[in-house]
């Protein structure tokens, strides 16, 4: 009985394992063939929801469902993570950190079955975070008015925050989730109506 105990790098141990060789009297040799398949590969691609361009800097956690594989990876400048030499089996791929400037999507989670010698390709999308700019100016002269406070509330949200215009009469908010916001003028400097 002959057992393959270790496969070459990048390959899975033969499924025809162990094998038995029987030598008859006068027979000097026997031939056994152990066929090995390449390990599985996984390619993850992260794209912008609107432009479909690659998104770098997104973190994914890859967990082996039927193994102890647990590792985090970050998409490269091409929005890709490519993993080779994975043991075939079930894996769960979960986005854990969105790329800077992108909204985290808890729905970005998939389970896949990786097979020896095959590459599974997954594509995930994220929505770019929005920018909100408020400009407060005099009606007639169009000069900016600094020191005006606005309350900004996400539609349906209980949380409201106050922001005050700068010297250029502006408030610029970045990295907002896309959606509807209610903007209410709360207070103005003395001498402004």
N, C-alpha and C positions, 0 to 999 in steps of 0.2 A: 504494500500500500504506500503510495507516494502522495504527499500533501504539499501544496504550494503554501509557504508561510509568509512570503513577502513578495509583493508585486513590484515591478520597476516603477520608478518615480513617474507620477502622472497617470498611473493605471490602477485598475481595481483587480483584486485577487480573483482568479478564475472561478466561475460558477461550477465548473466541473471538478470539484475538489472534495475529497481526495479521489485519486484514481488507483486502480489495482493493475499491476502488471503480472502476468503469469508466464513463467519461463518453463518450457517443456525440456525433458532431457535432450541434450544435444543442441538446444537453441541457445545461441550466444548473446543475443540482444533482443530488446523489445523497444518499441517506440511509443511514447505517450506524448500527446499534444495538449498543452494548457494554453487556452486562448484568453488573452486579457483585453478588456475594453478600456478606452481612455476614461478618466474620471469625468464627472459632470462639470459644466461651466454655467455661470450665471452672469448676465449682463443687465445692469439697471441703468436706465436713462431718465434724467430729470429735465423736463421742458417747461417753458413759460406757457401758461394757459392760453394767452392771447396770441403771442408772436410765434410760438412753437420753437423758439430758440433755446439752446442748451442753458441750463442753470447750474453753475458751479457752487459748491459750498453747502450742499444739503447733506445732512447726516442720516444714514440708514442703519438700523440694527438688523442683523441677520442671525436668526436663531434656528438651530436644528430641532425640528419637532420630535424626531426619533433618534436624536444624538445629542451630545453635550456641546455642540458648536454654538458659540455666542460671541459675536464680534460686531464692532461698529466700523463703518466706512463712510468716507466723505466723497461726494461727486467731484470729479476733476474739472478742468477748464472746458472740457467738451460735454459736461453734464453727465459723465459716465462713471460707473463702478464696474469693473470686470474682474470676476473671480474665477480662477481656474483651479483644477485639482480638488474639487469638492467631492466628498463621498456621496454617492447617490442616496436619495431619500427625500423626506419632506422637510421643507424650510418655510419659515415665516419671515417676510421682509416688511419692516415697519419704518416709516419716516419718523425720526425722533426730534430733529431740529431742522427748521426751514432755513434756507439760505437767507443771508441778510437782504432785506428789502422785499421779502416774500412772506405771504400769509401761511402759517402752519395749517395743514389740513389733516385732521385726525383720521380721515377716511383713506389716507395713503398707506394701506396695509394690504398685503396679498400673501396667500399661501400657495406654494408651488411644489410640484413633485419633480425632482431632478433625476434624470436617468443617465446612466453611464454612456459616454460618447456623444452626448447631446448638449446643446447650449440653449438655455431658456432666456428669452429676452423680455424684460418688463419695462413699461414706460409709465412714469408718474408725472402729474402736472401740478403746478402751484400758481396761484393768482398773485400778481405783483401787488404790494401794498400801495395805498393811495397817498397822495399829497393834497392837503387842503391849505389854500392861501386866502387870507382875509385882508382886504385893504380898506382902511378907514381914511376918508378924505373930506375936506370941506366941499360943500355942494357947488359953490360958485367958483372959487379959486382953484379947486382940485388939489390944494396943498394937503400933505399927509397930516393926520391927527394922531400924535403919540398919546399913550396913557389911557386908551379906551379899553375897557374890560368886557369880554364876551364870555358867555357860558356856552359850552359846546357839549352836546349830549348825543350819543349814538341812539338812533331810533329804536324805541322799545327798551333801551338800556336804563337801568336805575342810576348808573354812575354819570355824573356830570363834572366837568372840570372847567376852571376859569383860566383865561389867557388874556394878556394885555398887549396892545399894539406897541411896537418898538418906535424908535425915532423916525423911521420911514413910514409909520402908520400901518405896519404889517404884522400879521401873525402867520407863521408858516409851520404847519404840523405835518410831519412825515411819518411814514410807517403806520398809516391808519388802515384798518380793514376796509375793504370796499363795502359800500352800503349807504344808507341815508343817515344824515346828521341834522339835528336841530341846533341852530345858532341863534342865540339871543343876546342882544346888547344889554349889558348889566349896568355899567356905569361909565360916565364920561368925565373928563377933567372940568374944573370950573370954567365957565364962560363958553362951554360948548353945549348946544341943544341936541 
